[in-house]
């Protein structure tokens, strides 16, 4: 997984997020099949927002970056089980990150 994405401690705050290049159902299908390019796009689209929340909660950039990495590793491992009928993708990822914070306290 580490070779799939290079996690960074630099997160851009004023990022204009691109629209999805295809329909959400197609994108989720690619993610479920663990398509690496789709996952890279998912990371690019959501990492800054998740990192900001983690930094706000943890108040430590090193811990926030580690939690971000763990969040996306967990997301990668659980993508086949993601149910887009139950919740939106961002909500699901956010819940995973909150669970990781909870485990560390």
Chimera marker file (.cmm) of the C-alpha trace (Angstrom):
<marker_set name="trace">
<marker id="1" x="0.000" y="0.000" z="0.000" r="1" g="1" b="0" radius="0.5"/>
<marker id="2" x="2.800" y="2.381" z="0.806" r="1" g="1" b="0" radius="0.5"/>
<marker id="3" x="3.948" y="2.215" z="-2.811" r="1" g="1" b="0" radius="0.5"/>
<marker id="4" x="0.435" y="2.986" z="-4.023" r="1" g="1" b="0" radius="0.5"/>
<marker id="5" x="0.314" y="6.457" z="-2.542" r="1" g="1" b="0" radius="0.5"/>
<marker id="6" x="2.996" y="8.600" z="-1.090" r="1" g="1" b="0" radius="0.5"/>
<marker id="7" x="1.586" y="10.098" z="2.054" r="1" g="1" b="0" radius="0.5"/>
<marker id="8" x="2.787" y="13.582" z="2.685" r="1" g="1" b="0" radius="0.5"/>
<marker id="9" x="2.973" y="15.948" z="5.576" r="1" g="1" b="0" radius="0.5"/>
<marker id="10" x="2.173" y="18.826" z="3.231" r="1" g="1" b="0" radius="0.5"/>
<marker id="11" x="-1.525" y="19.430" z="2.761" r="1" g="1" b="0" radius="0.5"/>
<marker id="12" x="-2.780" y="22.269" z="0.623" r="1" g="1" b="0" radius="0.5"/>
<marker id="13" x="-5.583" y="24.282" z="2.166" r="1" g="1" b="0" radius="0.5"/>
<marker id="14" x="-6.764" y="26.258" z="-0.866" r="1" g="1" b="0" radius="0.5"/>
<marker id="15" x="-7.298" y="23.397" z="-3.268" r="1" g="1" b="0" radius="0.5"/>
<marker id="16" x="-9.912" y="23.488" z="-5.965" r="1" g="1" b="0" radius="0.5"/>
<marker id="17" x="-11.237" y="19.946" z="-6.024" r="1" g="1" b="0" radius="0.5"/>
<marker id="18" x="-11.938" y="18.538" z="-9.464" r="1" g="1" b="0" radius="0.5"/>
<marker id="19" x="-15.309" y="17.110" z="-10.229" r="1" g="1" b="0" radius="0.5"/>
<marker id="20" x="-15.432" y="13.359" z="-10.570" r="1" g="1" b="0" radius="0.5"/>
<marker id="21" x="-14.486" y="12.380" z="-14.113" r="1" g="1" b="0" radius="0.5"/>
<marker id="22" x="-17.334" y="9.890" z="-14.221" r="1" g="1" b="0" radius="0.5"/>
<marker id="23" x="-20.508" y="9.074" z="-12.411" r="1" g="1" b="0" radius="0.5"/>
<marker id="24" x="-20.367" y="8.265" z="-8.697" r="1" g="1" b="0" radius="0.5"/>
<marker id="25" x="-21.625" y="4.685" z="-9.131" r="1" g="1" b="0" radius="0.5"/>
<marker id="26" x="-18.926" y="3.940" z="-11.680" r="1" g="1" b="0" radius="0.5"/>
<marker id="27" x="-16.323" y="5.499" z="-9.396" r="1" g="1" b="0" radius="0.5"/>
<marker id="28" x="-17.496" y="3.461" z="-6.391" r="1" g="1" b="0" radius="0.5"/>
<marker id="29" x="-17.393" y="0.329" z="-8.554" r="1" g="1" b="0" radius="0.5"/>
<marker id="30" x="-13.791" y="1.070" z="-9.492" r="1" g="1" b="0" radius="0.5"/>
<marker id="31" x="-12.948" y="1.632" z="-5.835" r="1" g="1" b="0" radius="0.5"/>
<marker id="32" x="-14.611" y="-1.638" z="-4.791" r="1" g="1" b="0" radius="0.5"/>
<marker id="33" x="-12.508" y="-3.483" z="-7.346" r="1" g="1" b="0" radius="0.5"/>
<marker id="34" x="-9.493" y="-1.742" z="-5.771" r="1" g="1" b="0" radius="0.5"/>
<marker id="35" x="-8.540" y="0.217" z="-8.863" r="1" g="1" b="0" radius="0.5"/>
<marker id="36" x="-5.328" y="2.052" z="-7.880" r="1" g="1" b="0" radius="0.5"/>
<marker id="37" x="-5.932" y="5.095" z="-10.079" r="1" g="1" b="0" radius="0.5"/>
<marker id="38" x="-9.427" y="5.559" z="-8.650" r="1" g="1" b="0" radius="0.5"/>
<marker id="39" x="-8.010" y="5.260" z="-5.138" r="1" g="1" b="0" radius="0.5"/>
<marker id="40" x="-5.334" y="7.850" z="-5.918" r="1" g="1" b="0" radius="0.5"/>
<marker id="41" x="-8.099" y="10.196" z="-7.095" r="1" g="1" b="0" radius="0.5"/>
<marker id="42" x="-10.079" y="9.484" z="-3.930" r="1" g="1" b="0" radius="0.5"/>
<marker id="43" x="-7.030" y="10.370" z="-1.822" r="1" g="1" b="0" radius="0.5"/>
<marker id="44" x="-6.384" y="13.533" z="-3.825" r="1" g="1" b="0" radius="0.5"/>
<marker id="45" x="-10.015" y="14.570" z="-3.481" r="1" g="1" b="0" radius="0.5"/>
<marker id="46" x="-10.507" y="13.946" z="0.258" r="1" g="1" b="0" radius="0.5"/>
<marker id="47" x="-7.114" y="13.810" z="2.027" r="1" g="1" b="0" radius="0.5"/>
<marker id="48" x="-6.855" y="17.535" z="2.761" r="1" g="1" b="0" radius="0.5"/>
<marker id="49" x="-10.326" y="17.692" z="4.339" r="1" g="1" b="0" radius="0.5"/>
<marker id="50" x="-9.753" y="14.554" z="6.416" r="1" g="1" b="0" radius="0.5"/>
<marker id="51" x="-6.301" y="15.784" z="7.461" r="1" g="1" b="0" radius="0.5"/>
<marker id="52" x="-7.767" y="19.127" z="8.552" r="1" g="1" b="0" radius="0.5"/>
<marker id="53" x="-10.326" y="17.382" z="10.739" r="1" g="1" b="0" radius="0.5"/>
<marker id="54" x="-7.670" y="15.074" z="12.198" r="1" g="1" b="0" radius="0.5"/>
<marker id="55" x="-5.333" y="17.980" z="12.906" r="1" g="1" b="0" radius="0.5"/>
<marker id="56" x="-8.155" y="19.865" z="14.597" r="1" g="1" b="0" radius="0.5"/>
<marker id="57" x="-8.982" y="16.870" z="16.817" r="1" g="1" b="0" radius="0.5"/>
<marker id="58" x="-5.421" y="15.718" z="17.554" r="1" g="1" b="0" radius="0.5"/>
<marker id="59" x="-3.692" y="19.119" z="17.619" r="1" g="1" b="0" radius="0.5"/>
<marker id="60" x="-0.458" y="17.472" z="16.475" r="1" g="1" b="0" radius="0.5"/>
<marker id="61" x="0.651" y="17.404" z="12.817" r="1" g="1" b="0" radius="0.5"/>
<marker id="62" x="2.685" y="14.200" z="13.217" r="1" g="1" b="0" radius="0.5"/>
<marker id="63" x="-0.206" y="12.324" z="14.848" r="1" g="1" b="0" radius="0.5"/>
<marker id="64" x="-2.662" y="13.767" z="12.318" r="1" g="1" b="0" radius="0.5"/>
<marker id="65" x="-0.507" y="12.633" z="9.401" r="1" g="1" b="0" radius="0.5"/>
<marker id="66" x="-0.145" y="9.123" z="10.864" r="1" g="1" b="0" radius="0.5"/>
<marker id="67" x="-3.915" y="8.966" z="11.457" r="1" g="1" b="0" radius="0.5"/>
<marker id="68" x="-4.497" y="10.119" z="7.860" r="1" g="1" b="0" radius="0.5"/>
<marker id="69" x="-2.236" y="7.363" z="6.566" r="1" g="1" b="0" radius="0.5"/>
<marker id="70" x="-3.989" y="4.785" z="8.759" r="1" g="1" b="0" radius="0.5"/>
<marker id="71" x="-7.376" y="6.084" z="7.624" r="1" g="1" b="0" radius="0.5"/>
<marker id="72" x="-6.613" y="5.578" z="3.949" r="1" g="1" b="0" radius="0.5"/>
<marker id="73" x="-4.962" y="2.208" z="4.575" r="1" g="1" b="0" radius="0.5"/>
<marker id="74" x="-8.165" y="1.143" z="6.346" r="1" g="1" b="0" radius="0.5"/>
<marker id="75" x="-10.293" y="2.580" z="3.545" r="1" g="1" b="0" radius="0.5"/>
<marker id="76" x="-8.247" y="0.623" z="0.983" r="1" g="1" b="0" radius="0.5"/>
<marker id="77" x="-8.692" y="-2.607" z="2.912" r="1" g="1" b="0" radius="0.5"/>
<marker id="78" x="-12.418" y="-2.126" z="3.407" r="1" g="1" b="0" radius="0.5"/>
<marker id="79" x="-13.474" y="-0.744" z="0.014" r="1" g="1" b="0" radius="0.5"/>
<marker id="80" x="-15.073" y="-4.007" z="-1.136" r="1" g="1" b="0" radius="0.5"/>
<marker id="81" x="-17.437" y="-3.739" z="1.861" r="1" g="1" b="0" radius="0.5"/>
<marker id="82" x="-18.366" y="-0.061" z="1.367" r="1" g="1" b="0" radius="0.5"/>
<marker id="83" x="-22.135" y="0.333" z="0.869" r="1" g="1" b="0" radius="0.5"/>
<marker id="84" x="-22.955" y="3.538" z="-0.976" r="1" g="1" b="0" radius="0.5"/>
<marker id="85" x="-26.648" y="3.055" z="-0.166" r="1" g="1" b="0" radius="0.5"/>
<marker id="86" x="-25.958" y="3.473" z="3.562" r="1" g="1" b="0" radius="0.5"/>
<marker id="87" x="-23.770" y="6.577" z="3.477" r="1" g="1" b="0" radius="0.5"/>
<marker id="88" x="-21.795" y="8.879" z="1.251" r="1" g="1" b="0" radius="0.5"/>
<marker id="89" x="-18.169" y="8.106" z="0.588" r="1" g="1" b="0" radius="0.5"/>
<marker id="90" x="-16.823" y="11.130" z="2.475" r="1" g="1" b="0" radius="0.5"/>
<marker id="91" x="-18.992" y="10.296" z="5.493" r="1" g="1" b="0" radius="0.5"/>
<marker id="92" x="-17.702" y="6.728" z="5.489" r="1" g="1" b="0" radius="0.5"/>
<marker id="93" x="-14.070" y="7.856" z="5.295" r="1" g="1" b="0" radius="0.5"/>
<marker id="94" x="-14.670" y="10.445" z="8.008" r="1" g="1" b="0" radius="0.5"/>
<marker id="95" x="-16.182" y="7.787" z="10.291" r="1" g="1" b="0" radius="0.5"/>
<marker id="96" x="-13.152" y="5.583" z="9.745" r="1" g="1" b="0" radius="0.5"/>
<marker id="97" x="-10.839" y="8.451" z="10.683" r="1" g="1" b="0" radius="0.5"/>
<marker id="98" x="-12.874" y="9.212" z="13.811" r="1" g="1" b="0" radius="0.5"/>
<marker id="99" x="-12.665" y="5.535" z="14.779" r="1" g="1" b="0" radius="0.5"/>
<marker id="100" x="-8.889" y="5.659" z="14.417" r="1" g="1" b="0" radius="0.5"/>
<marker id="101" x="-8.741" y="8.697" z="16.706" r="1" g="1" b="0" radius="0.5"/>
<marker id="102" x="-10.928" y="6.920" z="19.251" r="1" g="1" b="0" radius="0.5"/>
<marker id="103" x="-8.649" y="3.847" z="19.229" r="1" g="1" b="0" radius="0.5"/>
<marker id="104" x="-5.663" y="6.019" z="20.117" r="1" g="1" b="0" radius="0.5"/>
<marker id="105" x="-7.156" y="7.677" z="23.162" r="1" g="1" b="0" radius="0.5"/>
<link id1="1" id2="2" r="1" g="1" b="0" radius="0.2"/>
<link id1="2" id2="3" r="1" g="1" b="0" radius="0.2"/>
<link id1="3" id2="4" r="1" g="1" b="0" radius="0.2"/>
<link id1="4" id2="5" r="1" g="1" b="0" radius="0.2"/>
<link id1="5" id2="6" r="1" g="1" b="0" radius="0.2"/>
<link id1="6" id2="7" r="1" g="1" b="0" radius="0.2"/>
<link id1="7" id2="8" r="1" g="1" b="0" radius="0.2"/>
<link id1="8" id2="9" r="1" g="1" b="0" radius="0.2"/>
<link id1="9" id2="10" r="1" g="1" b="0" radius="0.2"/>
<link id1="10" id2="11" r="1" g="1" b="0" radius="0.2"/>
<link id1="11" id2="12" r="1" g="1" b="0" radius="0.2"/>
<link id1="12" id2="13" r="1" g="1" b="0" radius="0.2"/>
<link id1="13" id2="14" r="1" g="1" b="0" radius="0.2"/>
<link id1="14" id2="15" r="1" g="1" b="0" radius="0.2"/>
<link id1="15" id2="16" r="1" g="1" b="0" radius="0.2"/>
<link id1="16" id2="17" r="1" g="1" b="0" radius="0.2"/>
<link id1="17" id2="18" r="1" g="1" b="0" radius="0.2"/>
<link id1="18" id2="19" r="1" g="1" b="0" radius="0.2"/>
<link id1="19" id2="20" r="1" g="1" b="0" radius="0.2"/>
<link id1="20" id2="21" r="1" g="1" b="0" radius="0.2"/>
<link id1="21" id2="22" r="1" g="1" b="0" radius="0.2"/>
<link id1="22" id2="23" r="1" g="1" b="0" radius="0.2"/>
<link id1="23" id2="24" r="1" g="1" b="0" radius="0.2"/>
<link id1="24" id2="25" r="1" g="1" b="0" radius="0.2"/>
<link id1="25" id2="26" r="1" g="1" b="0" radius="0.2"/>
<link id1="26" id2="27" r="1" g="1" b="0" radius="0.2"/>
<link id1="27" id2="28" r="1" g="1" b="0" radius="0.2"/>
<link id1="28" id2="29" r="1" g="1" b="0" radius="0.2"/>
<link id1="29" id2="30" r="1" g="1" b="0" radius="0.2"/>
<link id1="30" id2="31" r="1" g="1" b="0" radius="0.2"/>
<link id1="31" id2="32" r="1" g="1" b="0" radius="0.2"/>
<link id1="32" id2="33" r="1" g="1" b="0" radius="0.2"/>
<link id1="33" id2="34" r="1" g="1" b="0" radius="0.2"/>
<link id1="34" id2="35" r="1" g="1" b="0" radius="0.2"/>
<link id1="35" id2="36" r="1" g="1" b="0" radius="0.2"/>
<link id1="36" id2="37" r="1" g="1" b="0" radius="0.2"/>
<link id1="37" id2="38" r="1" g="1" b="0" radius="0.2"/>
<link id1="38" id2="39" r="1" g="1" b="0" radius="0.2"/>
<link id1="39" id2="40" r="1" g="1" b="0" radius="0.2"/>
<link id1="40" id2="41" r="1" g="1" b="0" radius="0.2"/>
<link id1="41" id2="42" r="1" g="1" b="0" radius="0.2"/>
<link id1="42" id2="43" r="1" g="1" b="0" radius="0.2"/>
<link id1="43" id2="44" r="1" g="1" b="0" radius="0.2"/>
<link id1="44" id2="45" r="1" g="1" b="0" radius="0.2"/>
<link id1="45" id2="46" r="1" g="1" b="0" radius="0.2"/>
<link id1="46" id2="47" r="1" g="1" b="0" radius="0.2"/>
<link id1="47" id2="48" r="1" g="1" b="0" radius="0.2"/>
<link id1="48" id2="49" r="1" g="1" b="0" radius="0.2"/>
<link id1="49" id2="50" r="1" g="1" b="0" radius="0.2"/>
<link id1="50" id2="51" r="1" g="1" b="0" radius="0.2"/>
<link id1="51" id2="52" r="1" g="1" b="0" radius="0.2"/>
<link id1="52" id2="53" r="1" g="1" b="0" radius="0.2"/>
<link id1="53" id2="54" r="1" g="1" b="0" radius="0.2"/>
<link id1="54" id2="55" r="1" g="1" b="0" radius="0.2"/>
<link id1="55" id2="56" r="1" g="1" b="0" radius="0.2"/>
<link id1="56" id2="57" r="1" g="1" b="0" radius="0.2"/>
<link id1="57" id2="58" r="1" g="1" b="0" radius="0.2"/>
<link id1="58" id2="59" r="1" g="1" b="0" radius="0.2"/>
<link id1="59" id2="60" r="1" g="1" b="0" radius="0.2"/>
<link id1="60" id2="61" r="1" g="1" b="0" radius="0.2"/>
<link id1="61" id2="62" r="1" g="1" b="0" radius="0.2"/>
<link id1="62" id2="63" r="1" g="1" b="0" radius="0.2"/>
<link id1="63" id2="64" r="1" g="1" b="0" radius="0.2"/>
<link id1="64" id2="65" r="1" g="1" b="0" radius="0.2"/>
<link id1="65" id2="66" r="1" g="1" b="0" radius="0.2"/>
<link id1="66" id2="67" r="1" g="1" b="0" radius="0.2"/>
<link id1="67" id2="68" r="1" g="1" b="0" radius="0.2"/>
<link id1="68" id2="69" r="1" g="1" b="0" radius="0.2"/>
<link id1="69" id2="70" r="1" g="1" b="0" radius="0.2"/>
<link id1="70" id2="71" r="1" g="1" b="0" radius="0.2"/>
<link id1="71" id2="72" r="1" g="1" b="0" radius="0.2"/>
<link id1="72" id2="73" r="1" g="1" b="0" radius="0.2"/>
<link id1="73" id2="74" r="1" g="1" b="0" radius="0.2"/>
<link id1="74" id2="75" r="1" g="1" b="0" radius="0.2"/>
<link id1="75" id2="76" r="1" g="1" b="0" radius="0.2"/>
<link id1="76" id2="77" r="1" g="1" b="0" radius="0.2"/>
<link id1="77" id2="78" r="1" g="1" b="0" radius="0.2"/>
<link id1="78" id2="79" r="1" g="1" b="0" radius="0.2"/>
<link id1="79" id2="80" r="1" g="1" b="0" radius="0.2"/>
<link id1="80" id2="81" r="1" g="1" b="0" radius="0.2"/>
<link id1="81" id2="82" r="1" g="1" b="0" radius="0.2"/>
<link id1="82" id2="83" r="1" g="1" b="0" radius="0.2"/>
<link id1="83" id2="84" r="1" g="1" b="0" radius="0.2"/>
<link id1="84" id2="85" r="1" g="1" b="0" radius="0.2"/>
<link id1="85" id2="86" r="1" g="1" b="0" radius="0.2"/>
<link id1="86" id2="87" r="1" g="1" b="0" radius="0.2"/>
<link id1="87" id2="88" r="1" g="1" b="0" radius="0.2"/>
<link id1="88" id2="89" r="1" g="1" b="0" radius="0.2"/>
<link id1="89" id2="90" r="1" g="1" b="0" radius="0.2"/>
<link id1="90" id2="91" r="1" g="1" b="0" radius="0.2"/>
<link id1="91" id2="92" r="1" g="1" b="0" radius="0.2"/>
<link id1="92" id2="93" r="1" g="1" b="0" radius="0.2"/>
<link id1="93" id2="94" r="1" g="1" b="0" radius="0.2"/>
<link id1="94" id2="95" r="1" g="1" b="0" radius="0.2"/>
<link id1="95" id2="96" r="1" g="1" b="0" radius="0.2"/>
<link id1="96" id2="97" r="1" g="1" b="0" radius="0.2"/>
<link id1="97" id2="98" r="1" g="1" b="0" radius="0.2"/>
<link id1="98" id2="99" r="1" g="1" b="0" radius="0.2"/>
<link id1="99" id2="100" r="1" g="1" b="0" radius="0.2"/>
<link id1="100" id2="101" r="1" g="1" b="0" radius="0.2"/>
<link id1="101" id2="102" r="1" g="1" b="0" radius="0.2"/>
<link id1="102" id2="103" r="1" g="1" b="0" radius="0.2"/>
<link id1="103" id2="104" r="1" g="1" b="0" radius="0.2"/>
<link id1="104" id2="105" r="1" g="1" b="0" radius="0.2"/>
</marker_set>
